[in-house]
Amino acid sequence: MNDINFAVLGTGGIGRRALEVSADKDELTPIAACDRHGVAVNHDGLDVDELLAATEGNIASDGGTTIESGGDDIKEHGDDKGVVASAQAEPTETPIEDIIAEYEAIDAVLIALPNLEHDFIPTVAERFANAGYEGVLVDVLKRSRVIGMLDDREEQLEESGITFVCGAGATPGLLTGVAALAAQSFIEIEEVEIWWGVGLKSGYEDNRGTVREDIAHLPDYDIESARALSDEEIEEIVDAHDGVIEFNDMEHADDVLLERAGICDAEDVTVGGVLDLRNDEKPTTTTVKVTGRTFDGEVGTNTFELDDDTSMEANVNGPALGYLKAAVRRNWTGDYGVYGPAELMPGF
Amino acid sequence: MNDINFAVLGTGGIGRRALEVSADKDELTPIAACDRHGVAVNHDGLDVDELLAATEGNIASDGGTTIESGGDDIKEHGDDKGVVASAQAEPTETPIEDIIAEYEAIDAVLIALPNLEHDFIPTVAERFANAGYEGVLVDVLKRSRVIGMLDDREEQLEESGITFVCGAGATPGLLTGVAALAAQSFIEIEEVEIWWGVGLKSGYEDNRGTVREDIAHLPDYDIESARALSDEEIEEIVDAHDGVIEFNDMEHADDVLLERAGICDAEDVTVGGVLDLRNDEKPTTTTVKVTGRTFDGEVGTNTFELDDDTSMEANVNGPALGYLKAAVRRNWTGDYGVYGPAELMPGF
């Protein structure tokens, strides 16, 4: 496979880790990255070490990050240094537009802004399509309802020559793909249960956006009210749970992504987990269980477990770049449109 | 996805089960099947129930099956009834040629003849290419050395418009794909361990070819000597092991298929397992363990387990048809060549 030049939108926890992981992937060359204040572009490849050092403590994925409809204004809480602190970067007020301007040099874009308005990622995709971008877009979104918004734009993306892989992190993403593979033993799926554990003591600062997004899944919150929380209010919620928050029946897109792939009904998929903000050890083992009926009439459960020693960051960023590579391979053969991780698996 | 018309070469255990599983897959229509004595073709879809009843006890995959170089003569041991016993079938002395003659109506071919000479499957692929077939070929081969023989023919397959997925059963196949996904947590893979259990009491008659092929992995045998064994000699070997045979360091193509996909070196992959011919319960749980190092310096092991209640047949045929569908999707976008299961996964 030829080298893949890719860009990262957002240099919060996920964007920074994706750049870091890409350094271990020979075929992947990061040539552009941005956050709200700055954009760094180098067609020969960014100096990832320098960029990571400059953006340490960056919280581009913080819940306050926003983009105004049709505009290019990423607003954020926090006082992080940002991309603009890098010697490779230029200050900008139009970071996404600046990345789009480089579209001819870019094979793939990782949209590492997980916690914006629901239509943010679909809108970004639309802007790339309008600019005439031919290539791959990958996101690590979580919410089920976003998938439909992408579907609404599928025709436009196809016409532009864009291959879009949505929900390509850990869950949805890695675990959705595993569920799709584990389903292959069966002719009918009864249930898919995804249960995750994340220990995020030392990684908390880098992942405040993720924590805020998770809080939106608690019974008394939704995405709007979670977005409105101050950092202090989030701390209070964490304290009220003694640092360990359990989530049930989360709106994770694994459900619609497995349904899209024809594997089961969305309602047969449950996602939950436990987030521990006081320990780095996982409070529970991340597990995927797929229960189904075989062609010869047995009912069984295939099970996948991530090692407790693999961090959330490892399980998001490896798969995100893996799906990115798979999408580029498709894009280069002229296979355009919107895909979920499970659709990149063997058909069911 | 549009309907896929597929053909099955061989109606032994794997071919018959693939036909049976396909009945539960809306998008898959079997339109042709053959064994050494007969060929059944119906462009509107075969009557699978009738064909299965007619071929019950068929052992087309028996170790004695052979095809002479350049010819079309499938010779077998046994006195099975075969496809020709079906009301849908015609007798033939050139079964593969008869299937190839239908190539314009066929989207995909499952080569369900696992235990022939090493160059059998590559030769069959070559014959389809020579005939001008554009479509998918899928096999469920096991031996590592066959992959190289397919690679030698890759250019010819590409020129014809063939997408070939090799080793698309359980191991290699399902478990190779799982290993490729499980590897996504890591930036470097230290070890992939595949350990399978198969209980084959009631399925023994249907899977004598598989048993013979497994015996070739025992320390005192190779594929030539195993092929030369009479059925009685095989029974003696089984008796000498009290019906339970353990295999270690098997030459299963998972190793080269994972190396092809850039996931690890072939030598870092081990495959072994236990075959129990006196019980239908699995003697050990089929497990895939992938050990690697994460980008943040941890070493961990991700683990996948197949439920003991899923049969070998379920775990071969579901994935084989799943990979077939994935390959057709590629083929229809003009993506030709030779792929292993791991290459259909997210890139590593």
Interface residues (C-beta under 8 A of the other chain):
Chain A: M1 R17 E20 V21 D24 K25 E27 L174 G177 V178 L181 A182 Q184 S185 F186 I187 E188 T294 F295 D296 E298 V299 G300 T301 N302 T303 F304 E305 L306 D307 D308 D309 T310 S311 E313 A314 N315 N317 G318 P319 L321 G322 Y323 L324 K325 A326 V328 R329 R330 T333 G334 D335 P341 L344 M345 P346 G347 F348
Chain B: M1 R17 E20 V21 D24 K25 E27 L174 G177 V178 L181 A182 Q184 S185 F186 I187 E188 T294 F295 D296 E298 V299 G300 T301 N302 T303 F304 E305 L306 D307 D308 D309 T310 S311 E313 A314 N315 N317 G318 P319 L321 G322 Y323 L324 K325 A326 V328 R329 R330 T333 G334 D335 P341 L344 M345 P346 G347 F348
